[in-house]
Amino acid sequence: QRQMCIRDRVLSVMRSLANEGMTMIVVTHEMSFAKNVSNKIILMENGRIVEQGPSKEFFANPKEERTKAFLQSFDQQ
């Protein structure tokens, strides 16, 4: 519960900073946060770029099978 509260607060501060126009590079598995806040996504695996592009396109129409599988793993949680 406490850890969840801290995470929510951190994400809230980051969301506020993004809304104010701050540029950030964020490494996260918080896909809903990334989808709602980012304008560009880069999916990396083993130090290599699997797919990159505008957030809306990345989530709505992933091109790589690995990206599709990655996103589906979060949909099932």
Solvent accessible surface area in square Angstrom, and as a share of the most:
residue,aa,sasa,rsa
1,Q,192,0.85
2,R,179,0.65
3,Q,151,0.67
4,M,102,0.45
5,C,63,0.38
6,I,69,0.35
7,R,91,0.33
8,D,69,0.36
9,R,142,0.52
10,V,76,0.43
11,L,24,0.12
12,S,57,0.37
13,V,88,0.51
14,M,37,0.17
15,R,91,0.33
16,S,54,0.35
17,L,55,0.27
18,A,26,0.20
19,N,123,0.63
20,E,138,0.62
21,G,60,0.58
22,M,103,0.46
23,T,125,0.73
24,M,59,0.26
25,I,170,0.86
26,V,62,0.35
27,V,150,0.86
28,T,40,0.23
29,H,132,0.59
30,E,50,0.23
31,M,27,0.12
32,S,76,0.49
33,F,9,0.04
34,A,9,0.07
35,K,116,0.49
36,N,112,0.57
37,V,37,0.21
38,S,40,0.26
39,N,133,0.68
40,K,114,0.48
41,I,19,0.10
42,I,83,0.42
43,L,20,0.10
44,M,109,0.48
45,E,66,0.30
46,N,145,0.74
47,G,66,0.63
48,R,184,0.67
49,I,92,0.47
50,V,38,0.22
51,E,20,0.09
52,Q,91,0.41
53,G,14,0.14
54,P,76,0.48
55,S,6,0.04
56,K,176,0.75
57,E,78,0.35
58,F,5,0.02
59,F,34,0.14
60,A,87,0.68
61,N,90,0.46
62,P,23,0.14
63,K,121,0.51
64,E,80,0.36
65,E,127,0.57
66,R,104,0.38
67,T,0,0.00
68,K,71,0.30
69,A,51,0.40
70,F,28,0.12
71,L,18,0.09
72,Q,105,0.47
73,S,52,0.34
74,F,51,0.21
75,D,119,0.62
76,Q,151,0.67
77,Q,170,0.75
